[in-house]
Amino acid sequence: METVFGACRFCGQVNSQQHSGEYESLDHANECATLNCNCSKARHYSDRKQSLKRAEEQIEHLFGEEVAERGLSSVKQEIKELMINAATHVYDGILKDITINITQCVKVKISKSTKGKLTLMRSDASVLKQEVQ
C-alpha cells in the first residue's frame, strides 16, 4: 500500500492517505483531501456538494420512474436536469426561489430555507374545465 498525498484546493493543506487503488487520479486524491479538510471554504464546498447531491436524489424520488407506483407521473430526464440546475442556482443565491410549471397540473417549487436547506415541493392539481354554451 502506497501513501498518496492529496491537497485541499482551497488552503493547500496536504492530507496523506493510504492508497489502495481507490483513487482514479491525483485530482481524485485532491478532491478527497478537500472534502476532508477543515478549512471554512472546504467545509462550505463539501456542504454544497452534499446538499446538491441530496437535492438530485429528491428530484429523482419526486419525479423519477418510481412515482408511477404512487399514482403520479414521472418527467423526462431533461426536465430533471433543469430542476438540478435550478436547485444549484437557488443554493448559490443566484435565485431566491423558482417555480417550474411542468404541465398544466404538475409543478415544482425550489427554494432555500433560512437555515440554508433546499426545499423541493411538488404540486399536482387536477384541473377539470368545461365550457357550456
N, CA and C atoms as an extended XYZ file, in Angstrom:
399
Properties=species:S:1:pos:R:3:atomname:S:1:resname:S:1:resid:I:1 pbc="F F F"
N         0.849       -1.178        0.000 N   MET     1
C         0.000        0.000        0.000 CA  MET     1
C         0.890        1.235        0.000 C   MET     1
N         0.682        2.134       -0.959 N   GLU     2
C         1.492        3.343       -1.013 CA  GLU     2
C         0.691        4.516       -0.475 C   GLU     2
N         1.397        5.524       -0.012 N   THR     3
C         0.755        6.714        0.515 CA  THR     3
C         0.580        7.726       -0.610 C   THR     3
N        -0.619        8.251       -0.715 N   VAL     4
C        -0.920        9.273       -1.712 CA  VAL     4
C        -1.158       10.574       -0.961 C   VAL     4
N        -0.617       11.651       -1.476 N   PHE     5
C        -0.787       12.953       -0.855 CA  PHE     5
C        -1.718       13.789       -1.711 C   PHE     5
N        -2.872       14.097       -1.160 N   GLY     6
C        -3.816       14.989       -1.818 CA  GLY     6
C        -3.809       16.310       -1.073 C   GLY     6
N        -4.076       17.387       -1.772 N   ALA     7
C        -4.063       18.708       -1.154 CA  ALA     7
C        -5.416       19.380       -1.326 C   ALA     7
N        -5.836       20.090       -0.296 N   CYS     8
C        -7.083       20.861       -0.351 CA  CYS     8
C        -6.954       21.929       -1.432 C   CYS     8
N        -7.942       22.050       -2.263 N   ARG     9
C        -7.899       23.025       -3.354 CA  ARG     9
C        -8.036       24.461       -2.858 C   ARG     9
N        -8.456       24.649       -1.612 N   PHE    10
C        -8.663       25.993       -1.099 CA  PHE    10
C        -7.499       26.489       -0.248 C   PHE    10
N        -7.047       25.668        0.699 N   CYS    11
C        -5.977       26.126        1.587 CA  CYS    11
C        -4.644       25.440        1.315 C   CYS    11
N        -4.656       24.376        0.514 N   GLY    12
C        -3.426       23.682        0.170 CA  GLY    12
C        -2.933       22.702        1.212 C   GLY    12
N        -3.688       22.549        2.292 N   GLN    13
C        -3.267       21.609        3.329 CA  GLN    13
C        -3.167       20.205        2.734 C   GLN    13
N        -2.046       19.559        2.996 N   VAL    14
C        -1.801       18.227        2.458 CA  VAL    14
C        -2.389       17.195        3.406 C   VAL    14
N        -3.054       16.238        2.806 N   ASN    15
C        -3.692       15.170        3.571 CA  ASN    15
C        -3.121       13.856        3.056 C   ASN    15
N        -2.358       13.173        3.888 N   SER    16
C        -1.801       11.893        3.446 CA  SER    16
C        -2.800       10.792        3.750 C   SER    16
N        -3.051       10.006        2.757 N   GLN    17
C        -3.996        8.902        2.902 CA  GLN    17
C        -3.371        7.657        2.314 C   GLN    17
N        -3.683        6.528        2.904 N   GLN    18
C        -3.171        5.273        2.377 CA  GLN    18
C        -3.910        4.945        1.091 C   GLN    18
N        -3.152        4.688        0.066 N   HIS    19
C        -3.733        4.412       -1.244 CA  HIS    19
C        -3.831        2.905       -1.454 C   HIS    19
N        -5.021        2.445       -1.739 N   SER    20
C        -5.214        1.015       -2.010 CA  SER    20
C        -5.945        0.828       -3.330 C   SER    20
N        -5.630        1.685       -4.301 N   GLY    21
C        -6.258        1.568       -5.607 CA  GLY    21
C        -7.587        2.267       -5.711 C   GLY    21
N        -7.970        3.040       -4.692 N   GLU    22
C        -9.282        3.672       -4.723 CA  GLU    22
C        -9.288        5.026       -5.416 C   GLU    22
N        -8.136        5.637       -5.628 N   TYR    23
C        -8.074        6.931       -6.292 CA  TYR    23
C        -7.825        6.734       -7.775 C   TYR    23
N        -8.639        7.395       -8.576 N   GLU    24
C        -8.518        7.286      -10.027 CA  GLU    24
C        -7.368        8.138      -10.551 C   GLU    24
N        -7.074        9.232       -9.836 N   SER    25
C        -6.043       10.160      -10.296 CA  SER    25
C        -5.635       11.045       -9.129 C   SER    25
N        -4.639       11.878       -9.381 N   LEU    26
C        -4.231       12.848       -8.372 CA  LEU    26
C        -5.362       13.836       -8.111 C   LEU    26
N        -6.104       14.191       -9.160 N   ASP    27
C        -7.255       15.085       -8.978 CA  ASP    27
C        -8.270       14.480       -8.017 C   ASP    27
N        -8.482       13.173       -8.134 N   HIS    28
C        -9.409       12.485       -7.235 CA  HIS    28
C        -8.886       12.523       -5.803 C   HIS    28
N        -7.580       12.317       -5.615 N   ALA    29
C        -6.974       12.394       -4.286 CA  ALA    29
C        -7.116       13.809       -3.721 C   ALA    29
N        -6.924       14.825       -4.575 N   ASN    30
C        -7.093       16.215       -4.135 CA  ASN    30
C        -8.540       16.505       -3.750 C   ASN    30
N        -9.472       15.945       -4.508 N   GLU    31
C       -10.896       16.126       -4.192 CA  GLU    31
C       -11.215       15.522       -2.829 C   GLU    31
N       -10.703       14.329       -2.574 N   CYS    32
C       -10.925       13.676       -1.276 CA  CYS    32
C       -10.298       14.487       -0.148 C   CYS    32
N        -9.109       15.018       -0.384 N   ALA    33
C        -8.451       15.854        0.630 CA  ALA    33
C        -9.273       17.108        0.903 C   ALA    33
N        -9.821       17.699       -0.147 N   THR    34
C       -10.643       18.897        0.005 CA  THR    34
C       -11.898       18.585        0.812 C   THR    34
N       -12.540       17.467        0.500 N   LEU    35
C       -13.771       17.091        1.202 CA  LEU    35
C       -13.523       16.754        2.663 C   LEU    35
N       -12.287       16.394        3.019 N   ASN    36
C       -11.952       16.040        4.392 CA  ASN    36
C       -11.211       17.149        5.135 C   ASN    36
N       -11.018       18.286        4.492 N   CYS    37
C       -10.297       19.405        5.105 CA  CYS    37
C       -11.238       20.182        6.023 C   CYS    37
N       -10.674       20.831        7.031 N   ASN    38
C       -11.476       21.589        7.985 CA  ASN    38
C       -11.459       23.092        7.748 C   ASN    38
N       -10.826       23.554        6.657 N   CYS    39
C       -10.854       24.999        6.414 CA  CYS    39
C       -12.281       25.412        6.033 C   CYS    39
N       -12.620       26.670        6.256 N   SER    40
C       -14.009       27.114        6.064 CA  SER    40
C       -14.474       26.970        4.615 C   SER    40
N       -13.612       27.274        3.650 N   LYS    41
C       -14.013       27.158        2.251 CA  LYS    41
C       -14.253       25.699        1.861 C   LYS    41
N       -13.428       24.800        2.374 N   ALA    42
C       -13.609       23.377        2.076 CA  ALA    42
C       -14.880       22.848        2.732 C   ALA    42
N       -15.179       23.301        3.942 N   ARG    43
C       -16.422       22.875        4.603 CA  ARG    43
C       -17.632       23.363        3.823 C   ARG    43
N       -17.583       24.620        3.347 N   HIS    44
C       -18.689       25.155        2.544 CA  HIS    44
C       -18.833       24.360        1.242 C   HIS    44
N       -17.720       24.069        0.603 N   TYR    45
C       -17.718       23.297       -0.642 CA  TYR    45
C       -18.323       21.915       -0.407 C   TYR    45
N       -17.919       21.264        0.672 N   SER    46
C       -18.422       19.930        0.996 CA  SER    46
C       -19.924       19.970        1.301 C   SER    46
N       -20.347       20.962        2.084 N   ASP    47
C       -21.776       21.104        2.409 CA  ASP    47
C       -22.591       21.337        1.140 C   ASP    47
N       -22.084       22.193        0.255 N   ARG    48
C       -22.779       22.487       -1.001 CA  ARG    48
C       -22.907       21.229       -1.843 C   ARG    48
N       -21.805       20.505       -1.955 N   LYS    49
C       -21.799       19.292       -2.766 CA  LYS    49
C       -22.788       18.258       -2.210 C   LYS    49
N       -22.815       18.094       -0.892 N   GLN    50
C       -23.738       17.137       -0.275 CA  GLN    50
C       -25.183       17.578       -0.440 C   GLN    50
N       -25.458       18.865       -0.262 N   SER    51
C       -26.829       19.372       -0.413 CA  SER    51
C       -27.334       19.176       -1.832 C   SER    51
N       -26.496       19.469       -2.812 N   LEU    52
C       -26.923       19.321       -4.199 CA  LEU    52
C       -27.079       17.856       -4.582 C   LEU    52
N       -26.280       16.989       -3.991 N   LYS    53
C       -26.446       15.543       -4.238 CA  LYS    53
C       -27.774       15.069       -3.659 C   LYS    53
N       -28.097       15.523       -2.444 N   ARG    54
C       -29.387       15.156       -1.834 CA  ARG    54
C       -30.550       15.745       -2.632 C   ARG    54
N       -30.383       16.957       -3.163 N   ALA    55
C       -31.437       17.560       -3.996 CA  ALA    55
C       -31.665       16.721       -5.240 C   ALA    55
N       -30.578       16.267       -5.851 N   GLU    56
C       -30.699       15.415       -7.036 CA  GLU    56
C       -31.430       14.114       -6.696 C   GLU    56
N       -31.116       13.536       -5.548 N   GLU    57
C       -31.801       12.315       -5.107 CA  GLU    57
C       -33.285       12.574       -4.859 C   GLU    57
N       -33.605       13.726       -4.268 N   GLN    58
C       -35.004       14.056       -4.002 CA  GLN    58
C       -35.769       14.334       -5.288 C   GLN    58
N       -35.115       14.962       -6.252 N   ILE    59
C       -35.752       15.182       -7.552 CA  ILE    59
C       -36.091       13.839       -8.183 C   ILE    59
N       -35.170       12.901       -8.094 N   GLU    60
C       -35.429       11.556       -8.626 CA  GLU    60
C       -36.573       10.899       -7.853 C   GLU    60
N       -36.595       11.078       -6.541 N   HIS    61
C       -37.658       10.496       -5.708 CA  HIS    61
C       -39.021       11.114       -6.029 C   HIS    61
N       -39.052       12.418       -6.289 N   LEU    62
C       -40.319       13.104       -6.544 CA  LEU    62
C       -40.803       13.011       -7.986 C   LEU    62
N       -39.857       12.815       -8.932 N   PHE    63
C       -40.236       12.889      -10.339 CA  PHE    63
C       -39.729       11.727      -11.190 C   PHE    63
N       -39.010       10.781      -10.588 N   GLY    64
C       -38.452        9.656      -11.334 CA  GLY    64
C       -39.488        8.588      -11.645 C   GLY    64
N       -39.018        7.512      -12.226 N   GLU    65
C       -39.899        6.432      -12.688 CA  GLU    65
C       -40.724        5.796      -11.567 C   GLU    65
N       -40.167        5.732      -10.346 N   GLU    66
C       -40.881        5.039       -9.269 CA  GLU    66
C       -42.121        5.781       -8.772 C   GLU    66
N       -42.340        7.039       -9.181 N   VAL    67
C       -43.526        7.759       -8.723 CA  VAL    67
C       -44.810        7.181       -9.318 C   VAL    67
N       -44.682        6.427      -10.403 N   ALA    68
C       -45.863        5.798      -11.004 CA  ALA    68
C       -46.526        4.846      -10.006 C   ALA    68
N       -45.726        4.238       -9.127 N   GLU    69
C       -46.264        3.351       -8.091 CA  GLU    69
C       -47.169        4.103       -7.123 C   GLU    69
N       -46.965        5.407       -7.009 N   ARG    70
C       -47.784        6.235       -6.113 CA  ARG    70
C       -48.887        6.969       -6.870 C   ARG    70
N       -49.069        6.614       -8.145 N   GLY    71
C       -50.126        7.218       -8.940 CA  GLY    71
C       -49.777        8.580       -9.506 C   GLY    71
N       -48.496        8.916       -9.531 N   LEU    72
C       -48.058       10.200      -10.063 CA  LEU    72
C       -47.349        9.986      -11.392 C   LEU    72
N       -47.174       11.057      -12.138 N   SER    73
C       -46.481       10.935      -13.423 CA  SER    73
C       -45.018       11.349      -13.270 C   SER    73
N       -44.164       10.621      -13.968 N   SER    74
C       -42.739       10.954      -13.965 CA  SER    74
C       -42.468       12.006      -15.040 C   SER    74
N       -41.252       12.548      -15.037 N   VAL    75
C       -40.893       13.553      -16.037 CA  VAL    75
C       -39.652       13.098      -16.793 C   VAL    75
N       -39.411       13.720      -17.926 N   LYS    76
C       -38.257       13.393      -18.754 CA  LYS    76
C       -36.961       13.792      -18.056 C   LYS    76
N       -35.876       13.141      -18.445 N   GLN    77
C       -34.558       13.415      -17.870 CA  GLN    77
C       -34.152       14.878      -18.066 C   GLN    77
N       -34.475       15.463      -19.199 N   GLU    78
C       -34.123       16.863      -19.461 CA  GLU    78
C       -34.763       17.803      -18.443 C   GLU    78
N       -35.978       17.487      -18.036 N   ILE    79
C       -36.663       18.329      -17.053 CA  ILE    79
C       -36.022       18.150      -15.684 C   ILE    79
N       -35.644       16.911      -15.347 N   LYS    80
C       -34.953       16.685      -14.068 CA  LYS    80
C       -33.612       17.421      -14.045 C   LYS    80
N       -32.914       17.448      -15.164 N   GLU    81
C       -31.652       18.182      -15.247 CA  GLU    81
C       -31.880       19.683      -15.081 C   GLU    81
N       -32.974       20.195      -15.635 N   LEU    82
C       -33.337       21.600      -15.448 CA  LEU    82
C       -33.576       21.893      -13.967 C   LEU    82
N       -34.252       20.979      -13.280 N   MET    83
C       -34.517       21.162      -11.851 CA  MET    83
C       -33.220       21.148      -11.045 C   MET    83
N       -32.294       20.268      -11.405 N   ILE    84
C       -30.998       20.219      -10.712 CA  ILE    84
C       -30.241       21.525      -10.925 C   ILE    84
N       -30.260       22.026      -12.139 N   ASN    85
C       -29.609       23.303      -12.446 CA  ASN    85
C       -30.263       24.434      -11.656 C   ASN    85
N       -31.581       24.436      -11.599 N   ALA    86
C       -32.299       25.462      -10.843 CA  ALA    86
C       -31.971       25.360       -9.356 C   ALA    86
N       -31.896       24.138       -8.825 N   ALA    87
C       -31.559       23.937       -7.412 CA  ALA    87
C       -30.165       24.485       -7.114 C   ALA    87
N       -29.246       24.308       -8.042 N   THR    88
C       -27.895       24.832       -7.879 CA  THR    88
C       -27.923       26.357       -7.796 C   THR    88
N       -28.698       26.986       -8.668 N   HIS    89
C       -28.797       28.451       -8.662 CA  HIS    89
C       -29.467       28.964       -7.391 C   HIS    89
N       -30.455       28.248       -6.897 N   VAL    90
C       -31.109       28.650       -5.649 CA  VAL    90
C       -30.139       28.481       -4.485 C   VAL    90
N       -29.440       27.346       -4.432 N   TYR    91
C       -28.494       27.105       -3.343 CA  TYR    91
C       -27.413       28.189       -3.312 C   TYR    91
N       -26.918       28.567       -4.495 N   ASP    92
C       -25.841       29.556       -4.583 CA  ASP    92
C       -26.327       30.990       -4.390 C   ASP    92
N       -27.644       31.197       -4.265 N   GLY    93
C       -28.182       32.533       -4.030 CA  GLY    93
C       -28.369       33.349       -5.295 C   GLY    93
N       -28.192       32.747       -6.439 N   ILE    94
C       -28.411       33.458       -7.707 CA  ILE    94
C       -29.905       33.707       -7.888 C   ILE    94
N       -30.713       32.731       -7.479 N   LEU    95
C       -32.177       32.858       -7.482 CA  LEU    95
C       -32.674       32.701       -6.050 C   LEU    95
N       -33.703       33.447       -5.694 N   LYS    96
C       -34.312       33.290       -4.368 CA  LYS    96
C       -35.110       31.995       -4.326 C   LYS    96
N       -35.918       31.795       -5.322 N   ASP    97
C       -36.680       30.557       -5.493 CA  ASP    97
C       -37.108       30.492       -6.946 C   ASP    97
N       -37.620       29.337       -7.331 N   ILE    98
C       -38.077       29.170       -8.706 CA  ILE    98
C       -39.217       28.170       -8.713 C   ILE    98
N       -40.204       28.435       -9.548 N   THR    99
C       -41.295       27.504       -9.768 CA  THR    99
C       -41.266       27.112      -11.235 C   THR    99
N       -41.280       25.814      -11.471 N   ILE   100
C       -41.292       25.299      -12.839 CA  ILE   100
C       -42.632       24.614      -13.060 C   ILE   100
N       -43.403       25.128      -13.998 N   ASN   101
C       -44.663       24.500      -14.365 CA  ASN   101
C       -44.351       23.441      -15.415 C   ASN   101
N       -44.421       22.191      -15.006 N   ILE   102
C       -44.049       21.089      -15.888 CA  ILE   102
C       -45.184       20.771      -16.849 C   ILE   102
N       -46.372       20.679      -16.316 N   THR   103
C       -47.583       20.521      -17.120 CA  THR   103
C       -48.616       21.477      -16.533 C   THR   103
N       -49.797       21.429      -17.077 N   GLN   104
C       -50.859       22.274      -16.544 CA  GLN   104
C       -51.176       21.902      -15.092 C   GLN   104
N       -50.924       20.639      -14.736 N   CYS   105
C       -51.286       20.154      -13.408 CA  CYS   105
C       -50.100       19.892      -12.478 C   CYS   105
N       -48.897       19.819      -13.004 N   VAL   106
C       -47.725       19.446      -12.196 CA  VAL   106
C       -46.710       20.577      -12.207 C   VAL   106
N       -46.262       20.945      -10.994 N   LYS   107
C       -45.210       21.952      -10.900 CA  LYS   107
C       -44.315       21.634       -9.714 C   LYS   107
N       -43.146       22.251       -9.716 N   VAL   108
C       -42.203       22.101       -8.618 CA  VAL   108
C       -41.746       23.498       -8.205 C   VAL   108
N       -41.641       23.708       -6.907 N   LYS   109
C       -41.087       24.952       -6.378 CA  LYS   109
C       -39.809       24.579       -5.640 C   LYS   109
N       -38.732       25.270       -5.980 N   ILE   110
C       -37.440       25.040       -5.343 CA  ILE   110
C       -37.058       26.320       -4.621 C   ILE   110
N       -36.781       26.208       -3.322 N   SER   111
C       -36.413       27.372       -2.525 CA  SER   111
C       -35.366       26.961       -1.493 C   SER   111
N       -34.879       27.936       -0.767 N   LYS   112
C       -33.875       27.684        0.267 CA  LYS   112
C       -34.396       28.252        1.573 C   LYS   112
N       -34.372       27.435        2.616 N   SER   113
C       -34.869       27.879        3.911 CA  SER   113
C       -33.889       28.850        4.558 C   SER   113
N       -34.337       29.492        5.614 N   THR   114
C       -33.456       30.417        6.330 CA  THR   114
C       -32.274       29.689        6.967 C   THR   114
N       -32.400       28.382        7.148 N   LYS   115
C       -31.298       27.577        7.694 CA  LYS   115
C       -30.368       27.070        6.600 C   LYS   115
N       -30.627       27.472        5.352 N   GLY   116
C       -29.749       27.115        4.252 CA  GLY   116
C       -30.046       25.773        3.604 C   GLY   116
N       -31.205       25.195        3.897 N   LYS   117
C       -31.560       23.904        3.305 CA  LYS   117
C       -32.444       24.105        2.088 C   LYS   117
N       -32.167       23.327        1.041 N   LEU   118
C       -33.000       23.374       -0.145 CA  LEU   118
C       -34.334       22.696        0.127 C   LEU   118
N       -35.391       23.273       -0.400 N   THR   119
C       -36.722       22.706       -0.278 CA  THR   119
C       -37.268       22.493       -1.678 C   THR   119
N       -37.735       21.274       -1.929 N   LEU   120
C       -38.357       20.947       -3.208 CA  LEU   120
C       -39.791       20.543       -2.923 C   LEU   120
N       -40.736       21.225       -3.558 N   MET   121
C       -42.140       20.929       -3.321 CA  MET   121
C       -42.828       20.623       -4.646 C   MET   121
N       -43.311       19.403       -4.763 N   ARG   122
C       -44.069       19.004       -5.949 CA  ARG   122
C       -45.541       19.264       -5.682 C   ARG   122
N       -46.213       19.857       -6.654 N   SER   123
C       -47.652       20.087       -6.563 CA  SER   123
C       -48.319       19.422       -7.758 C   SER   123
N       -49.324       18.631       -7.469 N   ASP   124
C       -50.149       18.008       -8.509 CA  ASP   124
C       -51.573       18.479       -8.271 C   ASP   124
N       -52.168       19.058       -9.278 N   ALA   125
C       -53.538       19.537       -9.157 CA  ALA   125
C       -54.342       19.032      -10.339 C   ALA   125
N       -55.451       18.468      -10.032 N   SER   126
C       -56.353       18.065      -11.104 CA  SER   126
C       -57.204       19.262      -11.464 C   SER   126
N       -57.197       19.590      -12.711 N   VAL   127
C       -57.974       20.723      -13.190 CA  VAL   127
C       -58.939       20.193      -14.245 C   VAL   127
N       -60.219       20.371      -13.980 N   LEU   128
C       -61.238       19.979      -14.939 CA  LEU   128
C       -61.957       21.249      -15.366 C   LEU   128
N       -61.975       21.470      -16.637 N   LYS   129
C       -62.616       22.681      -17.148 CA  LYS   129
C       -63.569       22.285      -18.266 C   LYS   129
N       -64.758       22.806      -18.169 N   GLN   130
C       -65.732       22.582      -19.219 CA  GLN   130
C       -66.370       23.920      -19.576 C   GLN   130
N       -66.570       24.099      -20.826 N   GLU   131
C       -67.269       25.284      -21.293 CA  GLU   131
C       -68.657       24.860      -21.761 C   GLU   131
N       -69.635       25.581      -21.305 N   VAL   132
C       -71.020       25.274      -21.665 CA  VAL   132
C       -71.599       26.504      -22.342 C   VAL   132
N       -72.300       26.239      -23.436 N   GLN   133
C       -72.930       27.361      -24.144 CA  GLN   133
C       -74.331       27.570      -23.689 C   GLN   133
